[in-house]
């Protein structure tokens, strides 16, 4: 899967995971097109372009599992 994404924003914020209290995370907002904008969160201490690419690929793979799925709500 080859995909081009546009990085819209990055923010350093305190981690919310209880196991990472006192550490920082990088929140990255990325966009596929005008209608699809998503976020990924990575630990600041291991943040790199390569890890960001991996996180976006994982995020998109998970999203693709749900595309086209129909759910019956009763």
PQR file of N, CA, C, O and H, with PARSE charges and radii, in Angstrom:
ATOM      1  N   UNK A   1       0.848  -1.175   0.000 -0.4000 1.5000
ATOM      2  CA  UNK A   1       0.000   0.000   0.000 -0.0000 2.0000
ATOM      3  C   UNK A   1       0.897   1.243   0.000  0.5500 1.7000
ATOM      4  O   UNK A   1       1.587   1.512   0.984 -0.5500 1.4000
ATOM      5  N   UNK A   2       0.887   1.983  -1.080 -0.4000 1.5000
ATOM      6  CA  UNK A   2       1.613   3.250  -1.127 -0.0000 2.0000
ATOM      7  C   UNK A   2       0.612   4.363  -0.905  0.5500 1.7000
ATOM      8  O   UNK A   2      -0.450   4.394  -1.527 -0.5500 1.4000
ATOM      9  H   UNK A   2       0.327   1.764  -1.879  0.4000 1.0000
ATOM     10  N   UNK A   3       0.958   5.272  -0.018 -0.4000 1.5000
ATOM     11  CA  UNK A   3       0.033   6.307   0.408 -0.0000 2.0000
ATOM     12  C   UNK A   3       0.806   7.591   0.643  0.5500 1.7000
ATOM     13  O   UNK A   3       1.872   7.571   1.259 -0.5500 1.4000
ATOM     14  H   UNK A   3       1.821   5.247   0.487  0.4000 1.0000
ATOM     15  N   UNK A   4       0.284   8.698   0.164 -0.4000 1.5000
ATOM     16  CA  UNK A   4       0.893   9.994   0.436 -0.0000 2.0000
ATOM     17  C   UNK A   4      -0.002  10.735   1.407  0.5500 1.7000
ATOM     18  O   UNK A   4      -1.195  10.903   1.155 -0.5500 1.4000
ATOM     19  H   UNK A   4      -0.582   8.714  -0.336  0.4000 1.0000
ATOM     20  N   UNK A   5       0.567  11.179   2.514 -0.4000 1.5000
ATOM     21  CA  UNK A   5      -0.195  11.923   3.512 -0.0000 2.0000
ATOM     22  C   UNK A   5       0.450  13.290   3.714  0.5500 1.7000
ATOM     23  O   UNK A   5       1.643  13.475   3.476 -0.5500 1.4000
ATOM     24  H   UNK A   5       1.536  11.043   2.719  0.4000 1.0000
ATOM     25  N   UNK A   6      -0.353  14.222   4.151 -0.4000 1.5000
ATOM     26  CA  UNK A   6       0.136  15.567   4.452 -0.0000 2.0000
ATOM     27  C   UNK A   6       0.094  15.739   5.964  0.5500 1.7000
ATOM     28  O   UNK A   6      -0.948  15.540   6.588 -0.5500 1.4000
ATOM     29  H   UNK A   6      -1.323  14.071   4.344  0.4000 1.0000
ATOM     30  N   UNK A   7       1.229  16.110   6.551 -0.4000 1.5000
ATOM     31  CA  UNK A   7       1.276  16.368   7.989 -0.0000 2.0000
ATOM     32  C   UNK A   7       0.722  17.773   8.209  0.5500 1.7000
ATOM     33  O   UNK A   7       1.272  18.757   7.715 -0.5500 1.4000
ATOM     34  H   UNK A   7       2.076  16.271   6.044  0.4000 1.0000
ATOM     35  N   UNK A   8      -0.368  17.847   8.953 -0.4000 1.5000
ATOM     36  CA  UNK A   8      -1.045  19.118   9.198 -0.0000 2.0000
ATOM     37  C   UNK A   8      -0.475  19.817  10.429  0.5500 1.7000
ATOM     38  O   UNK A   8      -0.323  21.039  10.446 -0.5500 1.4000
ATOM     39  H   UNK A   8      -0.815  17.047   9.355  0.4000 1.0000
ATOM     40  N   UNK A   9      -0.155  19.016  11.478 -0.4000 1.5000
ATOM     41  CA  UNK A   9       0.282  19.616  12.740 -0.0000 2.0000
ATOM     42  C   UNK A   9       0.980  18.572  13.597  0.5500 1.7000
ATOM     43  O   UNK A   9       0.702  17.379  13.481 -0.5500 1.4000
ATOM     44  H   UNK A   9      -0.279  18.023  11.465  0.4000 1.0000
ATOM     45  N   UNK A  10       1.878  19.019  14.449 -0.4000 1.5000
ATOM     46  CA  UNK A  10       2.456  18.174  15.500 -0.0000 2.0000
ATOM     47  C   UNK A  10       2.413  18.963  16.800  0.5500 1.7000
ATOM     48  O   UNK A  10       2.652  20.170  16.817 -0.5500 1.4000
ATOM     49  H   UNK A  10       2.103  19.988  14.543  0.4000 1.0000
ATOM     50  N   UNK A  11       2.105  18.265  17.887 -0.4000 1.5000
ATOM     51  CA  UNK A  11       2.049  18.887  19.212 -0.0000 2.0000
ATOM     52  C   UNK A  11       2.709  17.973  20.226  0.5500 1.7000
ATOM     53  O   UNK A  11       2.500  16.760  20.209 -0.5500 1.4000
ATOM     54  H   UNK A  11       1.911  17.284  17.874  0.4000 1.0000
ATOM     55  N   UNK A  12       3.502  18.552  21.105 -0.4000 1.5000
ATOM     56  CA  UNK A  12       4.059  17.813  22.229 -0.0000 2.0000
ATOM     57  C   UNK A  12       3.145  18.025  23.424  0.5500 1.7000
ATOM     58  O   UNK A  12       2.908  19.158  23.844 -0.5500 1.4000
ATOM     59  H   UNK A  12       3.672  19.538  21.120  0.4000 1.0000
ATOM     60  N   UNK A  13       2.633  16.925  23.969 -0.4000 1.5000
ATOM     61  CA  UNK A  13       1.721  16.987  25.098 -0.0000 2.0000
ATOM     62  C   UNK A  13       2.120  15.949  26.137  0.5500 1.7000
ATOM     63  O   UNK A  13       2.727  14.934  25.796 -0.5500 1.4000
ATOM     64  H   UNK A  13       2.825  16.005  23.628  0.4000 1.0000
ATOM     65  N   UNK A  14       1.784  16.195  27.411 -0.4000 1.5000
ATOM     66  CA  UNK A  14       2.063  15.182  28.434 -0.0000 2.0000
ATOM     67  C   UNK A  14       1.320  13.884  28.110  0.5500 1.7000
ATOM     68  O   UNK A  14       0.163  13.912  27.690 -0.5500 1.4000
ATOM     69  H   UNK A  14       1.291  17.019  27.688  0.4000 1.0000
ATOM     70  N   UNK A  15       1.987  12.762  28.307 -0.4000 1.5000
ATOM     71  CA  UNK A  15       1.392  11.454  28.043 -0.0000 2.0000
ATOM     72  C   UNK A  15       0.206  11.225  28.984  0.5500 1.7000
ATOM     73  O   UNK A  15       0.248  11.605  30.154 -0.5500 1.4000
ATOM     74  H   UNK A  15       2.927  12.739  28.648  0.4000 1.0000
ATOM     75  N   UNK A  16      -0.842  10.605  28.464 -0.4000 1.5000
ATOM     76  CA  UNK A  16      -2.026  10.309  29.276 -0.0000 2.0000
ATOM     77  C   UNK A  16      -2.073   8.849  29.713  0.5500 1.7000
ATOM     78  O   UNK A  16      -2.877   8.489  30.573 -0.5500 1.4000
ATOM     79  H   UNK A  16      -0.876  10.296  27.514  0.4000 1.0000
ATOM     80  N   UNK A  17      -1.232   8.015  29.138 -0.4000 1.5000
ATOM     81  CA  UNK A  17      -1.165   6.609  29.526 -0.0000 2.0000
ATOM     82  C   UNK A  17      -0.583   6.530  30.945  0.5500 1.7000
ATOM     83  O   UNK A  17       0.485   7.088  31.202 -0.5500 1.4000
ATOM     84  H   UNK A  17      -0.579   8.308  28.439  0.4000 1.0000
ATOM     85  N   UNK A  18      -1.272   5.845  31.867 -0.4000 1.5000
ATOM     86  CA  UNK A  18      -0.779   5.765  33.247 -0.0000 2.0000
ATOM     87  C   UNK A  18       0.651   5.235  33.354  0.5500 1.7000
ATOM     88  O   UNK A  18       1.376   5.619  34.271 -0.5500 1.4000
ATOM     89  H   UNK A  18      -2.139   5.392  31.658  0.4000 1.0000
ATOM     90  N   UNK A  19       1.062   4.380  32.454 -0.4000 1.5000
ATOM     91  CA  UNK A  19       2.421   3.852  32.474 -0.0000 2.0000
ATOM     92  C   UNK A  19       3.465   4.821  31.960  0.5500 1.7000
ATOM     93  O   UNK A  19       4.662   4.546  32.047 -0.5500 1.4000
ATOM     94  H   UNK A  19       0.473   4.069  31.709  0.4000 1.0000
ATOM     95  N   UNK A  20       3.026   5.958  31.422 -0.4000 1.5000
ATOM     96  CA  UNK A  20       3.952   6.948  30.860 -0.0000 2.0000
ATOM     97  C   UNK A  20       3.828   8.312  31.535  0.5500 1.7000
ATOM     98  O   UNK A  20       4.263   9.321  30.979 -0.5500 1.4000
ATOM     99  H   UNK A  20       2.054   6.181  31.352  0.4000 1.0000
ATOM    100  N   UNK A  21       3.244   8.347  32.712 -0.4000 1.5000
ATOM    101  CA  UNK A  21       3.090   9.632  33.406 -0.0000 2.0000
ATOM    102  C   UNK A  21       4.451  10.298  33.599  0.5500 1.7000
ATOM    103  O   UNK A  21       5.436   9.640  33.934 -0.5500 1.4000
ATOM    104  H   UNK A  21       2.890   7.527  33.163  0.4000 1.0000
ATOM    105  N   UNK A  22       4.489  11.607  33.384 -0.4000 1.5000
ATOM    106  CA  UNK A  22       5.727  12.361  33.497 -0.0000 2.0000
ATOM    107  C   UNK A  22       6.523  12.430  32.196  0.5500 1.7000
ATOM    108  O   UNK A  22       7.534  13.128  32.121 -0.5500 1.4000
ATOM    109  H   UNK A  22       3.688  12.142  33.113  0.4000 1.0000
ATOM    110  N   UNK A  23       6.072  11.711  31.178 -0.4000 1.5000
ATOM    111  CA  UNK A  23       6.755  11.731  29.883 -0.0000 2.0000
ATOM    112  C   UNK A  23       5.909  12.498  28.881  0.5500 1.7000
ATOM    113  O   UNK A  23       4.759  12.843  29.154 -0.5500 1.4000
ATOM    114  H   UNK A  23       5.250  11.144  31.239  0.4000 1.0000
ATOM    115  N   UNK A  24       6.490  12.758  27.726 -0.4000 1.5000
ATOM    116  CA  UNK A  24       5.792  13.517  26.682 -0.0000 2.0000
ATOM    117  C   UNK A  24       5.487  12.631  25.481  0.5500 1.7000
ATOM    118  O   UNK A  24       6.218  11.690  25.171 -0.5500 1.4000
ATOM    119  H   UNK A  24       7.424  12.478  27.504  0.4000 1.0000
ATOM    120  N   UNK A  25       4.384  12.962  24.818 -0.4000 1.5000
ATOM    121  CA  UNK A  25       3.989  12.319  23.570 -0.0000 2.0000
ATOM    122  C   UNK A  25       3.948  13.366  22.471  0.5500 1.7000
ATOM    123  O   UNK A  25       3.814  14.561  22.737 -0.5500 1.4000
ATOM    124  H   UNK A  25       3.791  13.726  25.070  0.4000 1.0000
ATOM    125  N   UNK A  26       4.064  12.905  21.238 -0.4000 1.5000
ATOM    126  CA  UNK A  26       3.894  13.768  20.072 -0.0000 2.0000
ATOM    127  C   UNK A  26       2.579  13.340  19.413  0.5500 1.7000
ATOM    128  O   UNK A  26       2.414  12.181  19.031 -0.5500 1.4000
ATOM    129  H   UNK A  26       4.172  11.935  21.022  0.4000 1.0000
ATOM    130  N   UNK A  27       1.654  14.284  19.288 -0.4000 1.5000
ATOM    131  CA  UNK A  27       0.393  14.049  18.606 -0.0000 2.0000
ATOM    132  C   UNK A  27       0.555  14.607  17.192  0.5500 1.7000
ATOM    133  O   UNK A  27       0.831  15.794  17.017 -0.5500 1.4000
ATOM    134  H   UNK A  27       1.788  15.225  19.599  0.4000 1.0000
ATOM    135  N   UNK A  28       0.384  13.757  16.194 -0.4000 1.5000
ATOM    136  CA  UNK A  28       0.554  14.169  14.795 -0.0000 2.0000
ATOM    137  C   UNK A  28      -0.800  14.104  14.099  0.5500 1.7000
ATOM    138  O   UNK A  28      -1.464  13.068  14.103 -0.5500 1.4000
ATOM    139  H   UNK A  28       0.159  12.793  16.336  0.4000 1.0000
ATOM    140  N   UNK A  29      -1.199  15.219  13.504 -0.4000 1.5000
ATOM    141  CA  UNK A  29      -2.421  15.275  12.702 -0.0000 2.0000
ATOM    142  C   UNK A  29      -2.007  15.142  11.247  0.5500 1.7000
ATOM    143  O   UNK A  29      -1.189  15.915  10.747 -0.5500 1.4000
ATOM    144  H   UNK A  29      -0.659  16.061  13.501  0.4000 1.0000
ATOM    145  N   UNK A  30      -2.582  14.152  10.573 -0.4000 1.5000
ATOM    146  CA  UNK A  30      -2.248  13.952   9.159 -0.0000 2.0000
ATOM    147  C   UNK A  30      -3.519  13.878   8.326  0.5500 1.7000
ATOM    148  O   UNK A  30      -4.596  13.556   8.829 -0.5500 1.4000
ATOM    149  H   UNK A  30      -3.246  13.524  10.979  0.4000 1.0000
ATOM    150  N   UNK A  31      -3.371  14.180   7.052 -0.4000 1.5000
ATOM    151  CA  UNK A  31      -4.527  14.263   6.160 -0.0000 2.0000
ATOM    152  C   UNK A  31      -4.260  13.466   4.888  0.5500 1.7000
ATOM    153  O   UNK A  31      -3.198  13.569   4.274 -0.5500 1.4000
ATOM    154  H   UNK A  31      -2.496  14.442   6.643  0.4000 1.0000
ATOM    155  N   UNK A  32      -5.259  12.667   4.513 -0.4000 1.5000
ATOM    156  CA  UNK A  32      -5.188  11.933   3.238 -0.0000 2.0000
ATOM    157  C   UNK A  32      -5.771  12.768   2.114  0.5500 1.7000
ATOM    158  O   UNK A  32      -5.213  12.831   1.019 -0.5500 1.4000
ATOM    159  H   UNK A  32      -6.122  12.583   5.012  0.4000 1.0000
ATOM    160  N   UNK A  33      -6.903  13.411   2.394 -0.4000 1.5000
ATOM    161  CA  UNK A  33      -7.562  14.304   1.448 -0.0000 2.0000
ATOM    162  C   UNK A  33      -8.437  15.255   2.271  0.5500 1.7000
ATOM    163  O   UNK A  33      -8.401  15.223   3.501 -0.5500 1.4000
ATOM    164  H   UNK A  33      -7.356  13.360   3.284  0.4000 1.0000
ATOM    165  N   UNK A  34      -9.211  16.086   1.606 -0.4000 1.5000
ATOM    166  CA  UNK A  34      -9.990  17.105   2.318 -0.0000 2.0000
ATOM    167  C   UNK A  34     -11.023  16.518   3.279  0.5500 1.7000
ATOM    168  O   UNK A  34     -11.487  17.214   4.181 -0.5500 1.4000
ATOM    169  H   UNK A  34      -9.241  16.112   0.607  0.4000 1.0000
ATOM    170  N   UNK A  35     -11.385  15.256   3.100 -0.4000 1.5000
ATOM    171  CA  UNK A  35     -12.427  14.649   3.918 -0.0000 2.0000
ATOM    172  C   UNK A  35     -11.900  13.674   4.965  0.5500 1.7000
ATOM    173  O   UNK A  35     -12.663  13.226   5.821 -0.5500 1.4000
ATOM    174  H   UNK A  35     -11.008  14.690   2.367  0.4000 1.0000
ATOM    175  N   UNK A  36     -10.622  13.339   4.913 -0.4000 1.5000
ATOM    176  CA  UNK A  36     -10.071  12.344   5.838 -0.0000 2.0000
ATOM    177  C   UNK A  36      -8.833  12.887   6.541  0.5500 1.7000
ATOM    178  O   UNK A  36      -7.748  12.963   5.965 -0.5500 1.4000
ATOM    179  H   UNK A  36     -10.003  13.704   4.218  0.4000 1.0000
ATOM    180  N   UNK A  37      -9.031  13.264   7.813 -0.4000 1.5000
ATOM    181  CA  UNK A  37      -7.969  13.781   8.660 -0.0000 2.0000
ATOM    182  C   UNK A  37      -7.934  12.950   9.936  0.5500 1.7000
ATOM    183  O   UNK A  37      -8.973  12.730  10.559 -0.5500 1.4000
ATOM    184  H   UNK A  37      -9.913  13.202   8.281  0.4000 1.0000
ATOM    185  N   UNK A  38      -6.760  12.489  10.328 -0.4000 1.5000
ATOM    186  CA  UNK A  38      -6.618  11.574  11.453 -0.0000 2.0000
ATOM    187  C   UNK A  38      -5.466  11.991  12.363  0.5500 1.7000
ATOM    188  O   UNK A  38      -4.671  12.868  12.022 -0.5500 1.4000
ATOM    189  H   UNK A  38      -5.916  12.667   9.822  0.4000 1.0000
ATOM    190  N   UNK A  39      -5.389  11.345  13.532 -0.4000 1.5000
ATOM    191  CA  UNK A  39      -4.333  11.599  14.515 -0.0000 2.0000
ATOM    192  C   UNK A  39      -3.620  10.302  14.863  0.5500 1.7000
ATOM    193  O   UNK A  39      -4.238   9.237  14.893 -0.5500 1.4000
ATOM    194  H   UNK A  39      -6.034  10.633  13.809  0.4000 1.0000
ATOM    195  N   UNK A  40      -2.334  10.387  15.125 -0.4000 1.5000
ATOM    196  CA  UNK A  40      -1.580   9.294  15.733 -0.0000 2.0000
ATOM    197  C   UNK A  40      -0.764   9.884  16.878  0.5500 1.7000
ATOM    198  O   UNK A  40      -0.377  11.052  16.845 -0.5500 1.4000
ATOM    199  H   UNK A  40      -1.833  11.252  15.101  0.4000 1.0000
ATOM    200  N   UNK A  41      -0.511   9.061  17.883 -0.4000 1.5000
ATOM    201  CA  UNK A  41       0.252   9.486  19.056 -0.0000 2.0000
ATOM    202  C   UNK A  41       1.477   8.598  19.190  0.5500 1.7000
ATOM    203  O   UNK A  41       1.383   7.372  19.124 -0.5500 1.4000
ATOM    204  H   UNK A  41      -0.825   8.112  17.909  0.4000 1.0000
ATOM    205  N   UNK A  42       2.632   9.233  19.381 -0.4000 1.5000
ATOM    206  CA  UNK A  42       3.890   8.501  19.536 -0.0000 2.0000
ATOM    207  C   UNK A  42       4.652   9.042  20.738  0.5500 1.7000
ATOM    208  O   UNK A  42       4.554  10.232  21.038 -0.5500 1.4000
ATOM    209  H   UNK A  42       2.709  10.229  19.434  0.4000 1.0000
ATOM    210  N   UNK A  43       5.412   8.192  21.437 -0.4000 1.5000
ATOM    211  CA  UNK A  43       6.258   8.684  22.526 -0.0000 2.0000
ATOM    212  C   UNK A  43       7.320   9.648  21.984  0.5500 1.7000
ATOM    213  O   UNK A  43       7.976   9.358  20.983 -0.5500 1.4000
ATOM    214  H   UNK A  43       5.492   7.225  21.193  0.4000 1.0000
ATOM    215  N   UNK A  44       7.482  10.776  22.643 -0.4000 1.5000
ATOM    216  CA  UNK A  44       8.448  11.775  22.175 -0.0000 2.0000
ATOM    217  C   UNK A  44       9.876  11.228  22.190  0.5500 1.7000
ATOM    218  O   UNK A  44      10.674  11.550  21.309 -0.5500 1.4000
ATOM    219  H   UNK A  44       6.950  11.012  23.456  0.4000 1.0000
ATOM    220  N   UNK A  45      10.197  10.408  23.181 -0.4000 1.5000
ATOM    221  CA  UNK A  45      11.583   9.948  23.313 -0.0000 2.0000
ATOM    222  C   UNK A  45      12.009   9.004  22.185  0.5500 1.7000
ATOM    223  O   UNK A  45      13.206   8.801  21.977 -0.5500 1.4000
ATOM    224  H   UNK A  45       9.549  10.147  23.897  0.4000 1.0000
ATOM    225  N   UNK A  46      11.058   8.429  21.459 -0.4000 1.5000
ATOM    226  CA  UNK A  46      11.417   7.541  20.346 -0.0000 2.0000
ATOM    227  C   UNK A  46      10.875   8.059  19.009  0.5500 1.7000
ATOM    228  O   UNK A  46      10.891   7.335  18.014 -0.5500 1.4000
ATOM    229  H   UNK A  46      10.086   8.593  21.628  0.4000 1.0000
ATOM    230  N   UNK A  47      10.401   9.293  18.982 -0.4000 1.5000
ATOM    231  CA  UNK A  47       9.803   9.853  17.768 -0.0000 2.0000
ATOM    232  C   UNK A  47      10.840  10.023  16.668  0.5500 1.7000
ATOM    233  O   UNK A  47      11.928  10.554  16.893 -0.5500 1.4000
ATOM    234  H   UNK A  47      10.388   9.882  19.791  0.4000 1.0000
ATOM    235  N   UNK A  48      10.481   9.560  15.470 -0.4000 1.5000
ATOM    236  CA  UNK A  48      11.313   9.757  14.279 -0.0000 2.0000
ATOM    237  C   UNK A  48      10.392   9.676  13.063  0.5500 1.7000
ATOM    238  O   UNK A  48       9.247   9.238  13.172 -0.5500 1.4000
ATOM    239  H   UNK A  48       9.598   9.128  15.287  0.4000 1.0000
ATOM    240  N   UNK A  49      10.886  10.091  11.931 -0.4000 1.5000
ATOM    241  CA  UNK A  49      10.091  10.023  10.699 -0.0000 2.0000
ATOM    242  C   UNK A  49       9.725   8.574  10.379  0.5500 1.7000
ATOM    243  O   UNK A  49       8.601   8.288   9.966 -0.5500 1.4000
ATOM    244  H   UNK A  49      11.816  10.447  11.843  0.4000 1.0000
ATOM    245  N   UNK A  50      10.674   7.669  10.571 -0.4000 1.5000
ATOM    246  CA  UNK A  50      10.412   6.256  10.272 -0.0000 2.0000
ATOM    247  C   UNK A  50       9.320   5.689  11.195  0.5500 1.7000
ATOM    248  O   UNK A  50       8.435   4.968  10.733 -0.5500 1.4000
ATOM    249  H   UNK A  50      11.587   7.901  10.907  0.4000 1.0000
ATOM    250  N   UNK A  51       9.380   6.009  12.481 -0.4000 1.5000
ATOM    251  CA  UNK A  51       8.346   5.532  13.417 -0.0000 2.0000
ATOM    252  C   UNK A  51       6.994   6.164  13.101  0.5500 1.7000
ATOM    253  O   UNK A  51       5.954   5.526  13.263 -0.5500 1.4000
ATOM    254  H   UNK A  51      10.098   6.594  12.856  0.4000 1.0000
ATOM    255  N   UNK A  52       7.010   7.407  12.654 -0.4000 1.5000
ATOM    256  CA  UNK A  52       5.764   8.066  12.258 -0.0000 2.0000
ATOM    257  C   UNK A  52       5.150   7.350  11.056  0.5500 1.7000
ATOM    258  O   UNK A  52       3.946   7.093  11.041 -0.5500 1.4000
ATOM    259  H   UNK A  52       7.855   7.925  12.523  0.4000 1.0000
ATOM    260  N   UNK A  53       5.954   7.030  10.061 -0.4000 1.5000
ATOM    261  CA  UNK A  53       5.459   6.297   8.892 -0.0000 2.0000
ATOM    262  C   UNK A  53       4.840   4.967   9.313  0.5500 1.7000
ATOM    263  O   UNK A  53       3.769   4.596   8.831 -0.5500 1.4000
ATOM    264  H   UNK A  53       6.932   7.239  10.073  0.4000 1.0000
ATOM    265  N   UNK A  54       5.516   4.250  10.215 -0.4000 1.5000
ATOM    266  CA  UNK A  54       5.012   2.965  10.704 -0.0000 2.0000
ATOM    267  C   UNK A  54       3.665   3.142  11.427  0.5500 1.7000
ATOM    268  O   UNK A  54       2.742   2.352  11.232 -0.5500 1.4000
ATOM    269  H   UNK A  54       6.386   4.551  10.606  0.4000 1.0000
ATOM    270  N   UNK A  55       3.565   4.181  12.258 -0.4000 1.5000
ATOM    271  CA  UNK A  55       2.336   4.424  13.014 -0.0000 2.0000
ATOM    272  C   UNK A  55       1.175   4.777  12.085  0.5500 1.7000
ATOM    273  O   UNK A  55       0.052   4.316  12.292 -0.5500 1.4000
ATOM    274  H   UNK A  55       4.315   4.823  12.416  0.4000 1.0000
ATOM    275  N   UNK A  56       1.440   5.584  11.072 -0.4000 1.5000
ATOM    276  CA  UNK A  56       0.383   5.948  10.116 -0.0000 2.0000
ATOM    277  C   UNK A  56      -0.043   4.721   9.323  0.5500 1.7000
ATOM    278  O   UNK A  56      -1.236   4.513   9.102 -0.5500 1.4000
ATOM    279  H   UNK A  56       2.352   5.957  10.904  0.4000 1.0000
ATOM    280  N   UNK A  57       0.908   3.912   8.894 -0.4000 1.5000
ATOM    281  CA  UNK A  57       0.571   2.697   8.146 -0.0000 2.0000
ATOM    282  C   UNK A  57      -0.291   1.768   8.997  0.5500 1.7000
ATOM    283  O   UNK A  57      -1.279   1.218   8.510 -0.5500 1.4000
ATOM    284  H   UNK A  57       1.877   4.081   9.073  0.4000 1.0000
ATOM    285  N   UNK A  58       0.075   1.594  10.256 -0.4000 1.5000
ATOM    286  CA  UNK A  58      -0.708   0.743  11.171 -0.0000 2.0000
ATOM    287  C   UNK A  58      -2.110   1.311  11.359  0.5500 1.7000
ATOM    288  O   UNK A  58      -3.092   0.569  11.341 -0.5500 1.4000
ATOM    289  H   UNK A  58       0.877   2.041  10.652  0.4000 1.0000
ATOM    290  N   UNK A  59      -2.201   2.619  11.538 -0.4000 1.5000
ATOM    291  CA  UNK A  59      -3.493   3.286  11.720 -0.0000 2.0000
ATOM    292  C   UNK A  59      -4.384   3.085  10.496  0.5500 1.7000
ATOM    293  O   UNK A  59      -5.567   2.777  10.639 -0.5500 1.4000
ATOM    294  H   UNK A  59      -1.403   3.222  11.552  0.4000 1.0000
ATOM    295  N   UNK A  60      -3.835   3.255   9.311 -0.4000 1.5000
ATOM    296  CA  UNK A  60      -4.618   3.121   8.089 -0.0000 2.0000
ATOM    297  C   UNK A  60      -5.027   1.661   7.845  0.5500 1.7000
ATOM    298  O   UNK A  60      -6.125   1.399   7.356 -0.5500 1.4000
ATOM    299  H   UNK A  60      -2.874   3.506   9.195  0.4000 1.0000
ATOM    300  N   UNK A  61      -4.159   0.726   8.180 -0.4000 1.5000
ATOM    301  CA  UNK A  61      -4.491  -0.693   8.042 -0.0000 2.0000
ATOM    302  C   UNK A  61      -5.690  -1.040   8.913  0.5500 1.7000
ATOM    303  O   UNK A  61      -6.589  -1.759   8.476 -0.5500 1.4000
ATOM    304  H   UNK A  61      -3.266   0.938   8.577  0.4000 1.0000
ATOM    305  N   UNK A  62      -5.707  -0.535  10.135 -0.4000 1.5000
ATOM    306  CA  UNK A  62      -6.836  -0.775  11.049 -0.0000 2.0000
ATOM    307  C   UNK A  62      -8.121  -0.139  10.511  0.5500 1.7000
ATOM    308  O   UNK A  62      -9.190  -0.746  10.576 -0.5500 1.4000
ATOM    309  H   UNK A  62      -4.977   0.049  10.490  0.4000 1.0000
ATOM    310  N   UNK A  63      -8.020   1.054   9.994 -0.4000 1.5000
ATOM    311  CA  UNK A  63      -9.204   1.739   9.449 -0.0000 2.0000
ATOM    312  C   UNK A  63      -9.778   0.986   8.246  0.5500 1.7000
ATOM    313  O   UNK A  63     -10.996   0.895   8.090 -0.5500 1.4000
ATOM    314  H   UNK A  63      -7.152   1.548   9.941  0.4000 1.0000
ATOM    315  N   UNK A  64      -8.901   0.451   7.403 -0.4000 1.5000
ATOM    316  CA  UNK A  64      -9.349  -0.262   6.206 -0.0000 2.0000
ATOM    317  C   UNK A  64     -10.178  -1.494   6.545  0.5500 1.7000
ATOM    318  O   UNK A  64     -11.023  -1.904   5.749 -0.5500 1.4000
ATOM    319  H   UNK A  64      -7.912   0.525   7.530  0.4000 1.0000
ATOM    320  N   UNK A  65      -9.953  -2.088   7.707 -0.4000 1.5000
ATOM    321  CA  UNK A  65     -10.719  -3.259   8.132 -0.0000 2.0000
ATOM    322  C   UNK A  65     -12.202  -2.944   8.264  0.5500 1.7000
ATOM    323  O   UNK A  65     -13.040  -3.835   8.126 -0.5500 1.4000
ATOM    324  H   UNK A  65      -9.266  -1.755   8.354  0.4000 1.0000
ATOM    325  N   UNK A  66     -12.530  -1.689   8.529 -0.4000 1.5000
ATOM    326  CA  UNK A  66     -13.915  -1.289   8.771 -0.0000 2.0000
ATOM    327  C   UNK A  66     -14.610  -0.695   7.556  0.5500 1.7000
ATOM    328  O   UNK A  66     -15.838  -0.619   7.531 -0.5500 1.4000
ATOM    329  H   UNK A  66     -11.849  -0.965   8.641  0.4000 1.0000
ATOM    330  N   UNK A  67     -13.863  -0.278   6.559 -0.4000 1.5000
ATOM    331  CA  UNK A  67     -14.456   0.349   5.379 -0.0000 2.0000
ATOM    332  C   UNK A  67     -15.348  -0.637   4.641  0.5500 1.7000
ATOM    333  O   UNK A  67     -14.917  -1.738   4.300 -0.5500 1.4000
ATOM    334  H   UNK A  67     -12.865  -0.340   6.579  0.4000 1.0000
ATOM    335  N   UNK A  68     -16.586  -0.243   4.396 -0.4000 1.5000
ATOM    336  CA  UNK A  68     -17.521  -1.061   3.653 -0.0000 2.0000
ATOM    337  C   UNK A  68     -18.285  -2.077   4.501  0.5500 1.7000
ATOM    338  O   UNK A  68     -19.195  -2.745   4.011 -0.5500 1.4000
ATOM    339  H   UNK A  68     -16.937   0.651   4.673  0.4000 1.0000
ATOM    340  N   UNK A  69     -17.909  -2.189   5.776 -0.4000 1.5000
ATOM    341  CA  UNK A  69     -18.581  -3.139   6.663 -0.0000 2.0000
ATOM    342  C   UNK A  69     -19.958  -2.613   7.021  0.5500 1.7000
ATOM    343  O   UNK A  69     -20.122  -1.422   7.285 -0.5500 1.4000
ATOM    344  H   UNK A  69     -17.170  -1.647   6.174  0.4000 1.0000
ATOM    345  N   UNK A  70     -20.938  -3.482   7.032 -0.4000 1.5000
ATOM    346  CA  UNK A  70     -22.287  -3.089   7.417 -0.0000 2.0000
ATOM    347  C   UNK A  70     -22.628  -3.705   8.754  0.5500 1.7000
ATOM    348  O   UNK A  70     -22.357  -4.881   8.996 -0.5500 1.4000
ATOM    349  H   UNK A  70     -20.805  -4.450   6.818  0.4000 1.0000
ATOM    350  N   UNK A  71     -23.217  -2.915   9.610 -0.4000 1.5000
ATOM    351  CA  UNK A  71     -23.629  -3.372  10.940 -0.0000 2.0000
ATOM    352  C   UNK A  71     -25.144  -3.268  11.065  0.5500 1.7000
ATOM    353  O   UNK A  71     -25.749  -2.288  10.630 -0.5500 1.4000
ATOM    354  H   UNK A  71     -23.437  -1.960   9.413  0.4000 1.0000
ATOM    355  N   UNK A  72     -25.731  -4.263  11.649 -0.4000 1.5000
ATOM    356  CA  UNK A  72     -27.176  -4.223  11.902 -0.0000 2.0000
ATOM    357  C   UNK A  72     -27.382  -3.854  13.368  0.5500 1.7000
ATOM    358  O   UNK A  72     -26.932  -4.563  14.268 -0.5500 1.4000
ATOM    359  H   UNK A  72     -25.240  -5.059  12.002  0.4000 1.0000
ATOM    360  N   UNK A  73     -28.055  -2.756  13.590 -0.4000 1.5000
ATOM    361  CA  UNK A  73     -28.329  -2.274  14.945 -0.0000 2.0000
ATOM    362  C   UNK A  73     -29.782  -2.584  15.262  0.5500 1.7000
ATOM    363  O   UNK A  73     -30.680  -2.193  14.517 -0.5500 1.4000
ATOM    364  H   UNK A  73     -28.420  -2.180  12.859  0.4000 1.0000
ATOM    365  N   UNK A  74     -30.018  -3.289  16.371 -0.4000 1.5000
ATOM    366  CA  UNK A  74     -31.398  -3.604  16.746 -0.0000 2.0000
ATOM    367  C   UNK A  74     -31.732  -3.041  18.096  0.5500 1.7000
ATOM    368  O   UNK A  74     -32.853  -3.208  18.575 -0.5500 1.4000
ATOM    369  H   UNK A  74     -29.288  -3.606  16.977  0.4000 1.0000
TER
END
